[in-house]
Amino acid sequence: MQWVALRHFNATGADSSGRLGERHDPETHLIPIVLEAALGRREQVTVFGTDYDTGWNVHSGLHLRAGSG
C-alpha cells in the first residue's frame, strides 16, 4: 500500500433525556437526517450546495506530501 486517505467526522448521537450528546430540533446534521429517512421518519433528504460560483463545492485540504517539504 502506497497511501491511504482518511476522513474524520463525528458520528455521534444523543440520549433521549438530553443529558448526553446533542439534540437538535429541527435536526440539521447529515447522518441523523439520513437515518431518519431510512427509518421512515422523514420523507426525503435535501442536500444544498448548487449555488456555488463554479457549481462545485470544493473541499479544501492539504495533501501530506505537499505539507511535508
N, C-alpha and C positions, 0 to 999 in steps of 0.2 A: 504494500500500500504506500503510495507516494504522498498522499494528502488526505485530509478528512475535513469536512465542513460541519461545524456545529452551530446551531441557532438556539439561543436560550430564550425561553419565555416562561412566565409564571402560570402554570396550570393549577390554580388553587380554587378553593371554594369557601363556603361559609356554613356554619351550622344554623339550623332554623331558629335558634334562640337569639342569634345575632351577637353572641358573646365572642365568637372566633371568626376570623376571616372578614370578608367584605360582603355586603348585600346591597345591591343597587335596585332602585325602583324608579324608573324603569331600568332594566339591565342594559348596559352599554358595551360589555366586553364580548368579543367574538366567540370564544369557546362556550360560555354558558348559553349564548344565543343559539349556537348550532345545536347544542344538546337539547335545549327547549324545543327546537323544531323537530329533532329526531324523536322526541318523546310525545309529539303531537300537541304540545302546549303553545306552539307558535306556528302560524300558517306559512311563514316564509322567512328567509334570511336575506336582508338587504345589505349589500356591500357598496359603499360610496367610494368615489375616487375617480370619476371620469372627467372631472373639471380641471385637470392639470393642464398647463400650457401645452405640453407635448402629448398629452393623452396617456402618459405613463407615470406611475408612482415609482420613482427611482429610489431604491434603498441605498442609503449612503453607508459605506463601510470601508474598512481598511484591510487590504489583503496582507497576510502575515509577512510575506516576502517583501512587500512594499515598505512595511514598517520596520524591517529588521536590518536595514543597512542600505 
